[in-house]
Amino acid sequence: MDLNAVRTFVAVADAGQFQKAAIDLSLTQQAVSKRVASLERELGVRLLTRTPRGAELTIDGQAFLAHARSLLQAEERARASVRPGSRALRVDVIGRRASLAGLLREFHRARPEIALDVVTLPGAEEAVAAVRDGTIDATFRAVTMPGQRIPYNIEISPVHDEPLHLFTGPAHAFAGAATVSPAQLAGHRIWMPGNIPGTEWTAYYEALAAEFGLTIEATGPNFGVEALIDTIAASSTLATFLGAQTPLVRPAGHEMCLIPLRDPTPVYPHSLLWHADNPHPALAALREHLASMHHDPPDGEIWTPLWARRGT
């Protein structure tokens, strides 16, 4: 059904005159008559009759008018759902308890008037495809792991190189250390049950393990950050890696240790990815907010995988 014809019919019904409706719609009276006639042919009924006073609804026209208004209202709702700035900005993060989710919360506190829809996709490949297809507006990811190709129309901006820390319970051998080097962790159990084969974060930790001779265990079900922390808190042998900005809920009665890694400091390279043609005004606001944030780099040498180094 031609919605322009429906809109014209409603305008004539409201105005009570073809001539007045033509003025309201910025059309000729002939164009208005043709649209209404076309709609009547499609429906197989007469909707309006001409009278000396103008135009009057037939019985069929009266029955159709309420539905015609509903069609036009549905059209406006459909347009509004994708109108730039009228829908929530949809952003993907690796996890709602990860540090980049914290940066997104800071953006929300700074710009509470901007509606956000936060999603978590399985990995960079799925996230980049969602940005390309327009199902999300942006994603925070580490790029580009081996085998990953970024489409030409996807923009990438480095956001934050996040220093890693060793996270242990109070009985662990490194619990009292001021700093620990990655090489010192050889032979110790690093437990990361959230590492999923094929994801960019697993590729990052595999490169870290290969570089410094580490063994990272990904066995066991992944019940989330809280369960991971609870297990590590009670263990004298298990440790894991966390960013200093990862929001932590520490188990009651447990002292936890977040120990900086040094010589070198492994950093996780977060970037923001978005489609070059995305017109959402809140996306520009998010980019400006992230660009305004200052993160002091760690002292001394840093390490990141060759595939994630800027400019390579």
C-alpha positions as CSV (number, residue, x, y, z in Angstrom):
1,M,0.0,0.0,0.0
2,D,1.3,3.4,-1.0
3,L,1.7,5.3,2.3
4,N,1.8,8.6,0.4
5,A,-1.7,7.9,-0.9
6,V,-2.8,7.0,2.6
7,R,-1.3,10.2,3.9
8,T,-3.1,12.2,1.2
9,F,-6.4,10.5,2.0
10,V,-6.1,11.4,5.7
11,A,-5.2,15.0,4.8
12,V,-8.3,15.3,2.7
13,A,-10.5,13.8,5.4
14,D,-9.0,16.2,8.0
15,A,-9.3,19.3,5.7
16,G,-12.7,18.4,4.3
17,Q,-11.5,19.7,0.9
18,F,-9.3,18.5,-1.8
19,Q,-8.0,22.1,-2.4
20,K,-7.1,22.7,1.3
21,A,-5.4,19.3,1.5
22,A,-3.4,20.1,-1.6
23,I,-2.2,23.3,0.0
24,D,-1.3,21.5,3.2
25,L,0.7,18.9,1.3
26,S,2.3,21.3,-1.1
27,L,0.8,19.4,-4.0
28,T,-1.5,20.3,-6.9
29,Q,-5.2,19.5,-6.5
30,Q,-4.9,17.2,-9.5
31,A,-2.1,15.2,-7.7
32,V,-4.2,14.9,-4.6
33,S,-7.1,13.6,-6.6
34,K,-4.9,11.1,-8.4
35,R,-3.5,9.7,-5.2
36,V,-6.9,9.3,-3.6
37,A,-8.2,7.6,-6.8
38,S,-5.3,5.2,-6.8
39,L,-5.9,4.2,-3.2
40,E,-9.6,3.7,-3.9
41,R,-8.7,1.4,-6.9
42,E,-6.4,-0.6,-4.7
43,L,-9.0,-1.0,-2.0
44,G,-11.9,-1.5,-4.4
45,V,-14.1,1.0,-2.6
46,R,-14.9,4.7,-2.7
47,L,-13.5,6.5,0.3
48,L,-14.6,10.1,-0.4
49,T,-17.4,11.8,-2.2
50,R,-17.3,15.4,-3.6
51,T,-20.1,17.7,-2.4
52,P,-20.8,21.4,-2.8
53,R,-19.2,21.8,0.7
54,G,-16.0,19.9,-0.3
55,A,-15.2,16.2,0.4
56,E,-17.1,13.9,2.7
57,L,-16.1,10.4,3.9
58,T,-18.2,7.5,2.7
59,I,-19.1,4.7,5.1
60,D,-16.1,2.8,3.8
61,G,-14.0,5.9,4.2
62,Q,-15.1,6.3,7.8
63,A,-14.2,2.6,8.5
64,F,-10.8,3.0,6.8
65,L,-9.7,6.3,8.4
66,A,-8.7,5.0,11.9
67,H,-6.6,2.3,10.2
68,A,-5.1,4.8,7.9
69,R,-4.0,6.9,10.9
70,S,-2.5,3.8,12.5
71,L,-0.5,3.0,9.4
72,L,1.0,6.6,9.4
73,Q,1.7,6.3,13.1
74,A,3.5,3.0,12.5
75,E,5.5,4.6,9.7
76,E,6.6,7.4,12.0
77,R,7.6,4.9,14.8
78,A,9.6,2.9,12.2
79,R,11.4,6.0,11.0
80,A,12.1,7.2,14.6
81,S,13.6,3.9,15.5
82,V,16.5,4.4,13.1
83,R,16.6,8.2,13.1
84,P,20.2,9.3,14.1
85,G,20.2,10.2,17.7
86,S,16.8,8.9,18.5
87,R,17.8,5.3,19.3
88,A,20.3,4.1,21.9
89,L,23.9,3.8,20.9
90,R,24.7,0.1,20.8
91,V,28.2,-0.7,21.9
92,D,29.9,-4.1,22.4
93,V,32.3,-4.9,25.2
94,I,34.1,-8.2,25.9
95,G,32.4,-8.5,29.3
96,R,30.3,-6.3,31.5
97,R,32.8,-6.8,34.4
98,A,35.8,-5.9,32.2
99,S,37.7,-2.7,32.4
100,L,36.4,-1.3,29.1
101,A,32.9,-1.7,30.5
102,G,34.1,0.6,33.2
103,L,35.1,3.2,30.7
104,L,31.7,3.0,29.1
105,R,30.1,3.5,32.5
106,E,32.3,6.7,33.0
107,F,31.0,7.9,29.6
108,H,27.4,7.3,30.8
109,R,28.0,9.2,34.0
110,A,29.5,12.1,31.9
111,R,26.7,12.1,29.3
112,P,23.6,10.6,31.1
113,E,21.3,12.0,28.4
114,I,22.7,9.6,25.8
115,A,20.9,6.2,25.8
116,L,23.3,3.2,25.7
117,D,22.6,-0.4,24.8
118,V,25.6,-2.5,26.0
119,V,26.0,-6.0,24.4
120,T,28.7,-8.7,24.7
121,L,29.6,-10.6,21.6
122,P,31.7,-13.7,21.6
123,G,34.8,-12.5,19.8
124,A,36.4,-9.9,17.5
125,E,35.3,-11.6,14.3
126,E,31.6,-11.5,15.3
127,A,32.0,-8.0,16.7
128,V,33.6,-6.6,13.5
129,A,30.9,-8.3,11.4
130,A,28.2,-6.7,13.5
131,V,29.8,-3.3,13.1
132,R,30.1,-3.9,9.3
133,D,26.4,-5.0,9.1
134,G,25.1,-2.2,11.3
135,T,23.7,-4.3,14.1
136,I,26.0,-2.5,16.6
137,D,27.5,1.0,16.4
138,A,30.9,0.2,17.9
139,T,33.0,-2.4,19.7
140,F,36.0,-2.4,22.0
141,R,38.5,-5.0,20.8
142,A,42.2,-5.8,20.5
143,V,43.2,-5.9,16.8
144,T,44.4,-7.6,14.7
145,M,45.1,-11.1,15.8
146,P,46.6,-13.6,13.4
147,G,44.2,-14.4,10.6
148,Q,41.9,-11.5,11.3
149,R,41.1,-9.1,8.5
150,I,39.4,-5.7,9.1
151,P,37.0,-4.5,6.3
152,Y,38.2,-1.3,4.6
153,N,35.2,0.7,5.9
154,I,35.8,0.0,9.6
155,E,37.6,2.7,11.5
156,I,40.0,1.9,14.3
157,S,41.1,4.2,17.1
158,P,43.4,3.0,20.0
159,V,41.7,3.7,23.3
160,H,43.8,2.3,26.1
161,D,46.9,0.1,26.6
162,E,45.9,-1.5,29.9
163,P,48.8,-2.8,32.1
164,L,48.2,-6.3,33.4
165,H,48.5,-7.3,37.0
166,L,48.9,-10.7,38.7
167,F,45.9,-11.4,40.9
168,T,46.4,-13.9,43.8
169,G,45.0,-14.9,47.1
170,P,46.9,-14.1,50.4
171,A,48.6,-17.6,50.6
172,H,50.2,-17.4,47.1
173,A,54.0,-17.4,46.8
174,F,53.9,-13.9,45.2
175,A,51.2,-12.4,47.5
176,G,53.7,-10.2,49.3
177,A,55.7,-9.1,46.2
178,A,55.9,-5.4,45.2
179,T,56.2,-6.4,41.5
180,V,56.6,-9.6,39.5
181,S,58.2,-10.1,36.1
182,P,56.5,-12.3,33.6
183,A,59.5,-14.6,33.4
184,Q,59.1,-15.3,37.2
185,L,55.7,-16.8,36.6
186,A,57.1,-19.8,34.6
187,G,56.1,-23.0,36.5
188,H,53.3,-21.3,38.3
189,R,49.6,-22.0,37.6
190,I,47.9,-19.2,35.7
191,W,44.2,-20.0,35.6
192,M,42.0,-18.3,33.0
193,P,38.8,-20.4,32.4
194,G,37.3,-17.6,30.3
195,N,39.8,-18.0,27.5
196,I,37.9,-19.3,24.4
197,P,39.8,-20.6,21.4
198,G,39.7,-18.3,18.5
199,T,39.0,-15.1,20.4
200,E,41.4,-12.2,20.4
201,W,42.0,-12.2,24.1
202,T,43.0,-15.9,24.0
203,A,45.4,-15.1,21.1
204,Y,46.9,-12.4,23.3
205,Y,47.5,-14.7,26.3
206,E,48.8,-17.5,24.0
207,A,51.4,-15.0,22.7
208,L,52.2,-13.9,26.2
209,A,52.7,-17.5,27.3
210,A,54.9,-18.3,24.4
211,E,57.0,-15.2,24.9
212,F,57.8,-15.9,28.6
213,G,57.4,-19.7,28.9
214,L,54.2,-19.6,30.9
215,T,51.5,-22.2,31.2
216,I,48.0,-20.8,31.2
217,E,45.2,-23.2,32.2
218,A,41.8,-22.7,30.6
219,T,40.2,-25.8,32.1
220,G,37.0,-25.9,34.0
221,P,33.7,-24.1,33.5
222,N,33.7,-20.3,33.3
223,F,31.3,-19.0,36.0
224,G,32.4,-15.4,35.6
225,V,34.8,-13.0,37.3
226,E,33.2,-13.3,40.7
227,A,33.6,-17.1,40.8
228,L,37.1,-16.8,39.4
229,I,38.1,-14.4,42.2
230,D,36.4,-16.5,44.9
231,T,38.4,-19.6,43.7
232,I,41.7,-17.7,43.5
233,A,41.2,-16.1,46.9
234,A,41.1,-19.5,48.6
235,S,44.0,-21.0,46.6
236,S,47.8,-21.0,47.4
237,T,48.8,-22.1,43.9
238,L,46.4,-20.5,41.4
239,A,46.8,-16.9,40.1
240,T,45.3,-15.0,37.1
241,F,45.8,-11.9,35.1
242,L,43.6,-8.8,35.6
243,G,43.7,-5.2,34.5
244,A,44.1,-2.7,37.3
245,Q,40.8,-1.1,36.2
246,T,38.8,-4.3,36.3
247,P,36.0,-3.7,38.9
248,L,36.4,-6.3,41.6
249,V,34.0,-7.7,44.1
250,R,36.2,-9.3,46.8
251,P,34.9,-12.3,48.7
252,A,34.2,-11.5,52.4
253,G,37.0,-12.5,54.7
254,H,39.6,-12.8,51.9
255,E,42.6,-10.5,51.4
256,M,43.4,-10.2,47.7
257,C,46.6,-9.1,46.0
258,L,46.9,-7.2,42.8
259,I,50.5,-7.2,41.9
260,P,52.0,-5.1,39.1
261,L,53.9,-6.9,36.3
262,R,57.2,-5.3,35.4
263,D,60.3,-5.9,33.3
264,P,58.5,-5.8,30.9
265,T,54.9,-4.8,31.7
266,P,52.4,-6.7,29.5
267,V,49.7,-4.3,28.2
268,Y,46.4,-5.2,26.6
269,P,45.7,-3.0,23.6
270,H,42.1,-1.9,23.5
271,S,40.8,-0.1,20.4
272,L,37.4,1.3,19.4
273,L,36.0,0.1,16.1
274,W,33.1,1.7,14.2
275,H,31.8,1.9,10.7
276,A,33.0,4.9,8.7
277,D,29.5,5.7,7.5
278,N,27.8,5.5,10.9
279,P,26.0,8.9,11.4
280,H,24.8,8.3,15.0
281,P,25.7,11.6,16.9
282,A,26.3,9.7,20.1
283,L,29.1,7.8,18.5
284,A,31.0,11.0,17.9
285,A,30.4,12.0,21.5
286,L,31.8,8.6,22.7
287,R,34.9,9.0,20.6
288,E,35.4,12.6,21.9
289,H,35.0,11.4,25.5
290,L,37.5,8.5,25.0
291,A,40.0,10.9,23.3
292,S,39.8,13.3,26.3
293,M,40.8,10.6,28.8
294,H,44.4,10.4,29.8
295,H,46.1,7.2,30.8
296,D,49.7,7.3,32.1
297,P,51.8,4.6,30.5
298,P,53.6,2.2,32.9
299,D,57.2,2.9,33.8
300,G,59.8,0.9,32.0
301,E,59.6,-1.5,29.1
302,I,56.2,-2.7,27.9
303,W,55.2,-5.8,26.0
304,T,52.3,-6.6,23.6
305,P,52.1,-9.1,20.8
306,L,53.7,-8.2,17.5
307,W,50.3,-8.3,15.8
308,A,48.8,-5.8,18.2
309,R,51.6,-3.2,18.1
310,R,50.6,0.2,16.8
311,G,51.9,1.0,13.4
312,T,52.9,-2.6,12.5
